[in-house]
Amino acid sequence: MNTKRKRILSVTVCILFLFVTFASLFYIVEEANHHCTGEACPVCANIHQAEQTLRNLSTGTIVHAAVNPILIMCVLVIADHVLFIARTSLVSQKVRLNN
């Protein structure tokens, strides 16, 4: 897949993600004060489904977006201290090379 198609696909996924998030949010706000018909109210079922969608979307993205980069940075810092290799060469030590 070339980069243009990947970019279009990623933009499309982002737009769909935002659309689902805002559609669920606006539906909950719009139907918050509806006249409930009882135990098997379809509007309440839809509100519950929209809330569940928001929970699922927010939990996954926040954990992966916030925790993973922090863990990666900690591992890189520790690896840098543990695996430190002195970068010396003959030129840096000013060694004279004779023929």
N, C-alpha and C positions, 0 to 999 in steps of 0.2 A: 504494500500500500504506500503510495507516495505521500509526501507531507501535506499537500493541499487537501487530499481526501481525509487524512487524519485530522487536520484542523477543522474541516467542515463537520466531521463527525463529532468532535469534541465540543464545538460550539452548539451543535444541535442537542447534544446530551445536556449541556448546561442550561439551555433555554427550556428544555422539557423539565428538568429538575426544578427550575424556578417557577415554571407554570404550575406544576403539581403542588408545590409548596404554597404559592399564593392562592391557588384555587381552593385548597383545603382550608386555609386560614380564612378567606373571605366567606366560604360556606358556613363555617362555624360561627363567625360574627353575625352573618345575616340571619341564621336560623336559631340563634341563642334563645330568643324569646318567643318561640313558636307555641301554638296551642297543642299540647301533647294529648294524644288520644288514648293513652294507657300503656299496657305492658308491651304490645307489639307495634309500637309507633315506628313507622318507617323513617321518619325524619330523625328520631333519636338514634336509630341504627346507622343512618348515614353520618350523623355527627360523630358517633363513636368510631366509625371507620376512618373519617377524616382526621380525628385526633390520633388514632393509631398510626396512620400514614405519616403524620408530622413527627411523632415520636420515633418511628423507624428511620426516617430520613435524617433527623437531627442527631440521633445518637451515633449513627455510623460515620457521618461526615465529621463531627466534632472530634471524636476519638482518633480517627485516622489523620485528621488535619493538624491536631494539636500535640498528640502524644508521640506519634512516630518521628517527627523531626527532632523533638527533644531527645528521644532515646538514641537516634542516630548521631546527634551531636555529642552526646555523652560517650558513646562508644568510640567515636573518632578522636575525642580528646584523650581518652584513656589509651587508645592504640597509639596515638602520637607520642605519649610519654613512655609507654612500654617498649615500643618498637623504634625508639630513637636511634638513628644511624648518623654518626658524625659525617658530615659531607666535607671531607678534606681531600685535597689533591696535591700533587707536587707543586702546582702553580700557587695554590693558596698558602702552602708552607714555604714558598719562595726558595725552592730547591734549585740549584744551578745544575743544568744538564750539560755535561761536556761530551764532546765526540770521542 
